Amino acid sequence: MSYQVLARKWRPKRFAELVGQEHVVRALSNALDSDRMHHAFLFTGTRGVGKTTIARIFAKSLNCERGQSSTPCGECGACRDIDAGRFVDLLEIDAASNTGIDDVREVIENAQYTPARGRFKVYLIDEVHMLSKNAFNALLKTLEEPPPHVKFLLATTDPQKLPVTVLSRCLKFNLKRLLPEQIGGQMKHILAAEGVAFDADALAEIARAADGSLRDGLSLLDQAIAYGAGSVRAVDVRAMLGTIERGRVFALLGAIDAGDGAALLAEIGNLAEFSPDFSAVLDEIAGVLHRVQLKQLIRGYDSVEAVDDAGIGALAAALTSEATQLYYQIAVTGRRDLPLAPTPRAGFEMTMLRMLAFRPVVAGEAKAPGTTATTPVGAVPARARAAPVAPATPAAARPTGAAPATVIGEPPVDAAGSASGASPAAVDLNDWTSLIDAAGLKGTVGQLARHSSLVAIEAGVVRLSLKPMHEHFNLPAVAATLEQKLSALLGRPLKVRFEKTTAAHEVPAEAAQRERSERQLAAEESLAGDPGVQSLLREFGGRLVGESIRPEANGKTVEK
């Protein structure tokens, strides 16, 4: 027996087997069971979502030998013949290749004759929008006053091209594009039944590439099974589709947020070794940024794609919402302009460098007069270039409840900041915030560091404690970058080890947030108590809007 492709083998034969079109199934089932049948139905939607499949199941429901119902038996002669495509009273017409009036005239002439075998003569006209104007005019009269034994089922991907006179004579059903999780769920069911091994990540990649079409998804699944020699693995699917692992997107955006041009170019070089489709990579970046923005702006947002929630959460905390919007716009514009670039890689590189060039300046970075808020490619952050870091933070300024970190077996640092084998920068190894600043840790790496507490530096290991609520920052690629930055700062190879803790103490990020809140409250109280401000409020009947008040770094207060 010849091989049958999955899209045909697993084509639904009953309404209950359809995926994602419950609103259509409900309406048709109720009409069939109550015998309130219209004479013409129009099914619209993108390719591969079930238009002709629904029409065939509907024809089977009308002509099942055990009676008209929404649950045809699937076993009688009529049901089997319709499934096999040889039922004499189901006439399928491809309007794309039969567009003329002569083709429609034959349909009209035959419609008056009673069915040869079934209860109804069913005309299924696919891509009906392709009919010519004269053909539509010829069909219109029959649509308006059809014989009682005739049903018209029209399917189209472009309903805007249908004359309103035709639309007004049909019951219209809009079929939805399928969600990736719906496509992935159906593929998982099929592969389990077929006995094919698969990775969940591989199915997620295929489901996204299907772009809402289950038929396209099953065609890609067939291709993936062949490519993987009988199994569906994520590495094979990415190579087949020219897509990339989601973690590489996080690494690209992390390098941009950190202002690290060298790391960005290195990551692009690693990416290019896989010969990806760079337009698909930009699509992937835009998709990640979309989810990041939802996480940032929608309270309680939970993604339906839980596989990468940790990375999305880390980026959402690292980026400002304005930066997310900016990067998203650059990504979609870069994808549009990619065909105009000298090479796809050059166009992709310029898109990523554009994100880097227009990266918003963070606190502590200088901005030259009259320039945009950018950081030059490869520039060393201002805090990392600064003079020796201040001495150890006094005990009163340490996080509440946190004991000083112990440093065991490390070379001593003299007053000038020099030590055998140590970094020339003078840093206090007990002051974790100073180490973070001196290492220039920003972006996702900075978020991981600032949500951790220093336990000890001993025997070449930096021991950090991390609360369970901050675990989503601890991604392998981010932790590896943290190791590199700290090793470069202290001039020797270091490993970073994270230990879970439930201790109630402030990490640097929480301390910084508390200080900002205190400065904000002080600024609001300062303005509210100013006699001049009070006079203005009385004279003009105004009020202070707390959100508009911003304390400046020099201690002054401004109101926007």
C-alpha positions as CSV (number, residue, x, y, z in Angstrom):
1,M,0.0,0.0,0.0
2,S,1.4,3.4,-1.0
3,Y,2.2,5.9,1.7
4,Q,-0.5,8.4,2.5
5,V,0.5,11.9,3.7
6,L,-0.5,12.8,7.2
7,A,-2.8,15.7,6.0
8,R,-4.9,13.2,4.1
9,K,-4.7,10.2,6.4
10,W,-5.8,12.3,9.4
11,R,-8.4,14.5,7.7
12,P,-11.4,14.7,10.0
13,K,-14.4,12.6,9.1
14,R,-16.7,13.8,11.8
15,F,-17.4,17.2,13.3
16,A,-16.1,16.0,16.6
17,E,-12.6,15.5,15.1
18,L,-12.3,19.1,13.9
19,V,-9.8,21.3,15.6
20,G,-10.5,24.9,16.6
21,Q,-13.7,25.6,14.7
22,E,-16.3,25.0,17.5
23,H,-18.4,28.0,16.5
24,V,-19.0,26.7,13.0
25,V,-19.6,23.1,14.2
26,R,-22.1,24.2,16.8
27,A,-24.2,26.2,14.2
28,L,-24.2,23.4,11.6
29,S,-24.9,20.7,14.1
30,N,-27.9,22.5,15.5
31,A,-29.2,23.2,12.0
32,L,-28.9,19.6,11.0
33,D,-30.4,18.2,14.2
34,S,-33.4,20.6,14.1
35,D,-33.8,20.3,10.3
36,R,-33.6,24.1,9.8
37,M,-31.4,24.0,6.8
38,H,-30.4,27.0,4.6
39,H,-29.8,26.3,0.9
40,A,-26.4,28.1,0.6
41,F,-23.4,28.2,2.9
42,L,-20.2,30.2,2.6
43,F,-17.1,29.1,4.4
44,T,-14.3,31.6,4.6
45,G,-10.8,31.5,6.1
46,T,-7.1,31.1,5.3
47,R,-5.7,28.0,3.7
48,G,-5.7,24.7,5.6
49,V,-8.1,25.6,8.4
50,G,-10.9,23.1,7.4
51,K,-13.2,24.8,4.8
52,T,-13.6,21.9,2.4
53,T,-13.3,19.4,5.2
54,I,-16.3,20.9,7.0
55,A,-18.2,21.0,3.7
56,R,-17.6,17.3,3.1
57,I,-18.7,16.3,6.6
58,F,-21.8,18.5,6.1
59,A,-22.6,16.7,2.8
60,K,-22.1,13.3,4.6
61,S,-24.5,14.5,7.4
62,L,-27.1,15.4,4.8
63,N,-26.9,12.1,2.9
64,C,-26.1,9.4,5.5
65,E,-28.2,6.4,4.9
66,R,-29.1,6.1,8.6
67,G,-30.7,9.5,8.5
68,Q,-29.9,13.2,8.5
69,S,-28.0,14.3,11.7
70,S,-24.8,16.0,12.9
71,T,-23.3,12.6,13.6
72,P,-23.2,10.6,10.3
73,C,-22.4,6.9,10.8
74,G,-19.3,6.9,8.6
75,E,-20.0,3.2,7.8
76,C,-22.9,3.2,5.2
77,G,-22.3,3.3,1.5
78,A,-23.0,7.0,1.2
79,C,-20.6,7.9,4.0
80,R,-17.8,5.7,2.6
81,D,-18.3,7.0,-0.9
82,I,-18.2,10.7,0.2
83,D,-15.0,10.0,2.2
84,A,-13.5,8.4,-0.9
85,G,-14.5,11.2,-3.1
86,R,-16.8,9.1,-5.4
87,F,-20.3,10.0,-4.2
88,V,-22.3,10.9,-7.4
89,D,-24.5,13.5,-5.7
90,L,-21.5,15.5,-4.2
91,L,-20.1,17.6,-7.1
92,E,-16.8,19.4,-6.2
93,I,-15.9,22.2,-8.5
94,D,-12.6,24.0,-8.4
95,A,-13.5,27.6,-9.4
96,A,-9.8,28.4,-9.9
97,S,-9.7,26.3,-13.0
98,N,-13.4,26.5,-14.0
99,T,-14.0,30.2,-14.0
100,G,-16.1,30.7,-17.1
101,I,-19.9,31.0,-17.7
102,D,-19.9,27.7,-19.6
103,D,-18.7,25.8,-16.6
104,V,-21.4,27.4,-14.4
105,R,-24.1,26.8,-17.0
106,E,-23.6,23.1,-16.7
107,V,-24.0,23.3,-13.0
108,I,-27.3,25.2,-13.3
109,E,-28.7,22.8,-15.9
110,N,-28.0,19.8,-13.8
111,A,-29.3,21.3,-10.5
112,Q,-32.9,20.9,-11.6
113,Y,-32.6,17.0,-11.7
114,T,-33.2,15.1,-8.5
115,P,-30.3,13.3,-6.8
116,A,-29.3,10.0,-8.3
117,R,-28.6,8.3,-4.9
118,G,-28.8,10.6,-1.9
119,R,-31.4,12.9,-0.3
120,F,-29.6,16.1,-1.5
121,K,-27.5,17.1,-4.5
122,V,-24.6,19.0,-2.9
123,Y,-22.5,21.5,-4.9
124,L,-19.1,22.3,-3.3
125,I,-17.5,25.2,-5.1
126,D,-13.9,25.8,-3.9
127,E,-12.2,29.2,-4.3
128,V,-15.5,30.6,-5.5
129,H,-14.1,34.1,-5.6
130,M,-12.2,33.1,-8.8
131,L,-15.4,32.9,-10.9
132,S,-15.9,35.5,-13.6
133,K,-18.5,38.2,-13.3
134,N,-20.7,36.5,-16.0
135,A,-20.4,33.2,-14.1
136,F,-21.5,34.8,-10.9
137,N,-24.5,36.4,-12.7
138,A,-25.5,33.0,-14.1
139,L,-25.2,31.4,-10.7
140,L,-27.1,34.1,-8.9
141,K,-30.6,33.0,-10.1
142,T,-30.1,29.5,-8.9
143,L,-28.7,30.7,-5.6
144,E,-31.8,32.9,-5.1
145,E,-34.4,30.2,-5.9
146,P,-32.7,26.7,-5.7
147,P,-34.7,23.4,-6.1
148,P,-35.5,21.9,-2.7
149,H,-33.1,19.0,-3.2
150,V,-30.0,21.2,-3.8
151,K,-27.5,22.6,-1.3
152,F,-24.6,25.0,-2.3
153,L,-21.4,24.9,-0.2
154,L,-19.1,27.7,-1.2
155,A,-15.5,28.0,0.1
156,T,-13.1,30.9,-0.3
157,T,-9.9,32.5,1.1
158,D,-10.9,35.9,-0.2
159,P,-14.5,36.8,0.5
160,Q,-14.0,40.5,-0.3
161,K,-14.0,39.5,-4.0
162,L,-17.5,38.0,-3.9
163,P,-20.4,40.2,-5.2
164,V,-22.6,41.4,-2.4
165,T,-25.5,39.9,-4.3
166,V,-24.0,36.4,-3.7
167,L,-23.0,37.2,-0.1
168,S,-26.5,38.2,0.8
169,R,-27.9,34.8,-0.3
170,C,-25.5,32.7,1.8
171,L,-25.1,31.9,5.5
172,K,-21.5,33.0,6.1
173,F,-19.1,31.2,8.5
174,N,-15.7,32.6,9.2
175,L,-13.2,29.9,10.1
176,K,-10.5,30.9,12.5
177,R,-6.7,30.6,12.1
178,L,-5.5,27.9,14.4
179,L,-3.4,28.8,17.4
180,P,0.1,27.2,17.6
181,E,-0.9,25.2,20.7
182,Q,-3.9,23.8,18.8
183,I,-1.7,22.7,15.9
184,G,0.9,21.4,18.3
185,G,-1.7,19.4,20.2
186,Q,-3.1,17.7,17.1
187,M,0.4,16.9,15.9
188,K,1.3,15.4,19.3
189,H,-1.9,13.2,19.1
190,I,-1.0,12.1,15.5
191,L,2.6,11.2,16.3
192,A,1.6,9.2,19.4
193,A,-0.8,7.2,17.2
194,E,1.8,6.8,14.5
195,G,4.5,5.7,17.0
196,V,6.9,8.5,16.0
197,A,9.4,9.8,18.6
198,F,9.4,13.6,18.9
199,D,10.6,16.6,21.0
200,A,8.1,19.1,22.4
201,D,10.3,21.9,21.2
202,A,10.3,20.5,17.7
203,L,6.5,20.5,17.5
204,A,6.4,24.1,18.9
205,E,8.8,25.2,16.1
206,I,6.6,23.5,13.4
207,A,3.4,24.8,14.9
208,R,4.7,28.4,14.7
209,A,5.9,27.9,11.2
210,A,2.5,26.6,10.1
211,D,1.1,30.1,10.5
212,G,-2.4,29.1,11.6
213,S,-2.8,26.3,9.0
214,L,-3.1,22.8,10.3
215,R,-2.7,21.4,6.8
216,D,0.6,23.3,6.4
217,G,1.7,22.1,9.8
218,L,1.0,18.5,8.9
219,S,2.9,18.9,5.6
220,L,5.9,20.3,7.6
221,L,5.5,17.4,10.0
222,D,5.8,14.9,7.1
223,Q,8.9,16.7,6.0
224,A,10.4,16.7,9.5
225,I,9.8,12.9,9.8
226,A,11.6,12.3,6.6
227,Y,14.4,14.8,7.5
228,G,14.9,13.1,10.9
229,A,14.8,9.6,9.5
230,G,11.7,8.6,11.4
231,S,11.8,10.9,14.4
232,V,11.1,14.6,15.0
233,R,13.9,16.4,16.9
234,A,14.3,20.1,17.6
235,V,17.8,20.4,16.2
236,D,16.6,18.8,12.9
237,V,13.5,20.9,12.6
238,R,15.5,24.1,13.2
239,A,18.0,23.1,10.5
240,M,15.1,22.2,8.1
241,L,13.2,25.4,8.7
242,G,16.2,27.7,9.0
243,T,15.0,28.8,12.5
244,I,17.0,29.2,15.7
245,E,16.8,28.2,19.3
246,R,14.9,30.8,21.3
247,G,17.8,31.1,23.7
248,R,19.9,32.7,20.9
249,V,17.2,35.5,20.7
250,F,17.6,36.1,24.4
251,A,21.4,36.3,24.0
252,L,21.1,38.8,21.1
253,L,18.7,41.0,23.0
254,G,20.8,40.7,26.2
255,A,23.9,41.9,24.4
256,I,22.0,44.8,23.0
257,D,20.6,45.8,26.4
258,A,24.1,45.5,28.0
259,G,25.5,47.8,25.2
260,D,28.1,45.1,24.4
261,G,28.8,45.4,20.7
262,A,31.6,42.8,20.7
263,A,29.3,40.2,22.3
264,L,26.5,41.1,19.9
265,L,28.7,40.6,16.8
266,A,30.1,37.3,18.3
267,E,26.6,36.0,18.8
268,I,25.6,37.0,15.2
269,G,28.7,35.1,14.0
270,N,27.7,32.0,15.9
271,L,24.2,32.3,14.5
272,A,25.5,32.6,10.9
273,E,27.2,29.2,11.2
274,F,23.8,27.6,11.1
275,S,22.8,29.4,7.9
276,P,19.5,30.6,9.2
277,D,16.7,32.4,7.4
278,F,17.5,35.9,8.7
279,S,14.0,37.1,8.0
280,A,12.7,34.3,10.2
281,V,15.2,35.2,12.9
282,L,13.8,38.8,12.9
283,D,10.3,37.4,13.1
284,E,11.4,35.4,16.1
285,I,12.9,38.5,17.7
286,A,9.7,40.5,17.1
287,G,7.7,37.6,18.6
288,V,9.8,37.5,21.7
289,L,9.6,41.3,22.1
290,H,5.8,41.1,21.7
291,R,5.6,38.7,24.6
292,V,8.0,40.8,26.7
293,Q,5.8,43.8,26.2
294,L,2.7,41.9,27.3
295,K,4.6,40.8,30.4
296,Q,5.6,44.4,31.1
297,L,2.3,46.1,30.6
298,I,-0.5,43.5,31.3
299,R,-0.8,42.7,35.0
300,G,-1.1,39.0,35.6
301,Y,-0.3,38.1,32.0
302,D,0.5,34.4,31.6
303,S,1.8,33.3,28.2
304,V,0.2,30.3,26.5
305,E,3.8,29.3,25.6
306,A,5.2,28.4,29.0
307,V,8.4,26.9,27.6
308,D,10.3,30.2,27.6
309,D,8.6,32.1,30.4
310,A,11.8,32.4,32.4
311,G,13.7,34.1,29.6
312,I,10.7,36.3,28.8
313,G,10.5,37.3,32.5
314,A,14.2,38.2,32.7
315,L,14.0,40.4,29.6
316,A,10.8,42.0,30.8
317,A,12.6,43.0,34.0
318,A,15.7,44.2,32.2
319,L,14.2,46.3,29.4
320,T,12.2,49.4,29.8
321,S,8.8,49.3,28.1
322,E,9.9,52.1,25.8
323,A,13.0,50.1,24.7
324,T,10.9,47.1,24.0
325,Q,8.7,49.1,21.7
326,L,11.8,50.6,20.0
327,Y,13.4,47.2,19.4
328,Y,10.2,45.7,18.1
329,Q,9.7,48.5,15.6
330,I,13.4,48.2,14.4
331,A,12.9,44.4,14.1
332,V,9.8,44.6,11.9
333,T,11.2,47.4,9.8
334,G,14.5,45.5,9.4
335,R,12.6,42.5,8.2
336,R,10.8,44.6,5.6
337,D,14.1,46.1,4.4
338,L,16.0,42.8,4.3
339,P,15.6,42.2,0.6
340,L,17.2,45.6,-0.1
341,A,20.4,44.8,1.8
342,P,23.6,43.7,0.0
343,T,23.3,40.3,1.7
344,P,20.8,38.9,4.2
345,R,23.5,38.7,6.9
346,A,24.5,42.3,6.3
347,G,20.9,43.4,6.6
348,F,20.4,41.5,9.8
349,E,23.6,42.8,11.3
350,M,22.6,46.4,10.5
351,T,19.2,45.8,12.1
352,M,20.8,44.6,15.3
353,L,23.4,47.4,15.3
354,R,20.5,49.9,14.8
355,M,19.0,48.5,18.0
356,L,22.4,48.9,19.7
357,A,23.0,52.4,18.3
358,F,19.6,53.7,19.5
359,R,19.7,51.8,22.9
360,P,18.3,54.2,25.5
361,V,20.9,55.5,27.9
362,V,20.7,54.1,31.4
363,A,21.4,56.0,34.6
364,G,25.1,56.7,35.0
365,E,25.9,56.9,31.3
366,A,26.9,60.2,29.9
367,K,25.0,61.8,27.0
368,A,26.7,64.4,24.9
369,P,24.8,67.6,24.2
370,G,22.7,67.3,21.0
371,T,23.1,63.6,20.6
372,T,20.6,60.8,20.8
373,A,20.4,58.6,23.8
374,T,22.9,56.0,22.6
375,T,26.0,54.2,23.6
376,P,28.7,53.8,21.0
377,V,29.4,50.2,19.8
378,G,31.9,48.5,22.0
379,A,32.1,51.4,24.4
380,V,33.0,50.6,28.0
381,P,30.2,51.7,30.4
382,A,30.9,54.8,32.4
383,R,30.7,53.1,35.7
384,A,33.3,50.5,34.6
385,R,35.7,53.2,33.6
386,A,35.3,55.1,36.8
387,A,38.1,55.7,39.4
388,P,38.5,53.2,42.1
389,V,35.3,52.2,43.8
390,A,34.4,53.6,47.2
391,P,35.5,51.7,50.3
392,A,33.3,49.0,51.8
393,T,29.8,49.9,52.4
394,P,29.3,50.6,56.1
395,A,27.4,48.0,58.1
396,A,24.4,50.3,58.4
397,A,24.1,50.4,54.6
398,R,24.3,46.6,54.0
399,P,21.0,44.7,53.2
400,T,18.9,44.3,56.3
401,G,19.7,41.0,58.0
402,A,22.6,40.2,55.7
403,A,26.0,39.4,57.2
404,P,29.1,40.5,55.4
405,A,30.3,38.1,52.8
406,T,33.4,36.1,53.7
407,V,36.4,36.0,51.4
408,I,38.5,32.9,51.8
409,G,41.9,32.2,50.1
410,E,41.8,35.4,48.0
411,P,44.9,37.6,47.5
412,P,44.9,40.7,49.8
413,V,44.3,44.0,48.3
414,D,46.5,46.9,49.3
415,A,45.6,50.6,49.7
416,A,46.5,51.2,46.1
417,G,44.2,48.5,44.9
418,S,46.9,46.2,43.6
419,A,47.3,42.5,44.4
420,S,49.2,39.6,43.0
421,G,47.1,38.3,40.1
422,A,44.2,40.6,40.9
423,S,42.4,43.2,38.8
424,P,44.1,46.7,38.8
425,A,40.7,48.2,39.7
426,A,40.4,48.8,43.5
427,V,37.3,47.1,44.7
428,D,35.9,45.9,48.0
429,L,35.3,42.1,47.6
430,N,32.7,42.3,50.4
431,D,30.6,44.9,48.7
432,W,28.5,43.1,46.1
433,T,26.9,46.3,44.8
434,S,30.3,47.9,44.1
435,L,31.4,44.7,42.3
436,I,28.3,44.9,40.1
437,D,29.0,48.5,39.3
438,A,32.7,48.0,38.6
439,A,32.1,45.0,36.3
440,G,29.6,47.1,34.3
441,L,26.8,44.5,34.7
442,K,23.7,45.6,32.8
443,G,20.8,44.1,30.9
444,T,19.8,40.6,31.8
445,V,23.2,39.9,33.4
446,G,22.8,43.0,35.6
447,Q,19.3,41.9,36.6
448,L,20.6,38.4,37.7
449,A,23.4,40.0,39.7
450,R,21.2,42.7,41.4
451,H,18.6,40.1,42.4
452,S,21.3,38.0,44.1
453,S,23.2,38.3,47.4
454,L,27.0,37.6,47.8
455,V,27.6,34.8,50.2
456,A,31.4,34.4,49.8
457,I,34.2,34.4,47.3
458,E,36.4,31.3,48.0
459,A,38.7,29.0,46.1
460,G,37.8,30.6,42.7
461,V,34.1,30.3,43.3
462,V,31.6,33.2,43.7
463,R,28.8,31.9,45.9
464,L,25.5,33.8,45.4
465,S,22.2,33.3,47.0
466,L,19.0,33.6,45.0
467,K,15.4,33.7,46.3
468,P,12.9,31.3,44.6
469,M,11.0,34.3,43.3
470,H,14.0,35.4,41.3
471,E,15.0,32.0,39.8
472,H,13.7,33.1,36.4
473,F,16.8,35.4,36.0
474,N,19.1,32.4,36.3
475,L,19.5,31.3,32.7
476,P,22.6,29.3,31.7
477,A,23.7,31.8,29.1
478,V,23.2,34.7,31.5
479,A,25.1,33.0,34.3
480,A,28.0,32.2,31.9
481,T,28.2,35.9,31.0
482,L,28.3,36.8,34.7
483,E,31.2,34.5,35.2
484,Q,33.1,36.1,32.3
485,K,32.5,39.6,33.6
486,L,33.5,38.9,37.2
487,S,36.6,36.9,36.0
488,A,37.7,39.9,33.8
489,L,37.1,42.3,36.7
490,L,39.1,40.4,39.2
491,G,41.8,39.2,36.8
492,R,41.4,35.4,37.5
493,P,39.1,32.6,36.4
494,L,36.0,32.4,38.6
495,K,33.0,30.2,38.7
496,V,29.6,31.4,39.9
497,R,27.5,29.1,42.0
498,F,23.9,29.9,43.0
499,E,22.4,28.7,46.3
500,K,18.7,28.9,47.1
501,T,17.7,31.0,50.1
502,T,14.5,32.1,51.8
503,A,16.3,34.7,54.1
504,A,14.4,37.9,54.4
505,H,17.1,40.4,53.3
506,E,17.4,43.0,50.6
507,V,19.2,42.3,47.4
508,P,20.8,45.2,45.5
509,A,17.7,45.6,43.2
510,E,15.3,45.8,46.2
511,A,17.6,48.2,48.0
512,A,17.7,50.4,44.9
513,Q,13.9,50.3,44.5
514,R,13.5,51.2,48.2
515,E,15.9,54.2,47.8
516,R,14.0,55.4,44.7
517,S,10.7,55.2,46.6
518,E,12.2,57.1,49.5
519,R,13.6,59.8,47.2
520,Q,10.3,60.0,45.4
521,L,8.4,60.4,48.6
522,A,10.8,63.1,49.8
523,A,10.5,65.0,46.6
524,E,6.7,64.9,46.8
525,E,6.7,66.1,50.4
526,S,9.2,68.8,49.5
527,L,7.0,70.3,46.8
528,A,3.9,69.9,48.8
529,G,5.4,71.9,51.7
530,D,6.9,74.7,49.5
531,P,5.1,78.0,50.2
532,G,5.3,79.1,46.6
533,V,3.8,75.8,45.4
534,Q,1.0,76.1,48.0
535,S,0.3,79.6,46.8
536,L,0.0,78.5,43.2
537,L,-2.3,75.6,44.1
538,R,-4.6,78.0,46.1
539,E,-4.7,80.6,43.4
540,F,-5.4,78.3,40.5
541,G,-7.3,75.6,42.3
542,G,-4.7,73.0,41.3
543,R,-3.3,69.9,42.8
544,L,0.0,68.0,42.8
545,V,0.2,64.9,40.6
546,G,2.7,62.6,42.3
547,E,3.5,60.7,39.1
548,S,4.7,63.9,37.4
549,I,7.3,64.6,40.1
550,R,10.8,63.3,39.5
551,P,13.7,63.7,42.0
552,E,17.0,64.5,40.3
553,A,20.2,62.8,41.1
554,N,21.6,66.1,42.5
555,G,18.9,66.2,45.1
556,K,16.7,68.8,43.4
557,T,13.1,68.2,42.5
558,V,11.4,68.8,39.2
559,E,7.8,68.6,38.1
560,K,7.0,67.6,34.6
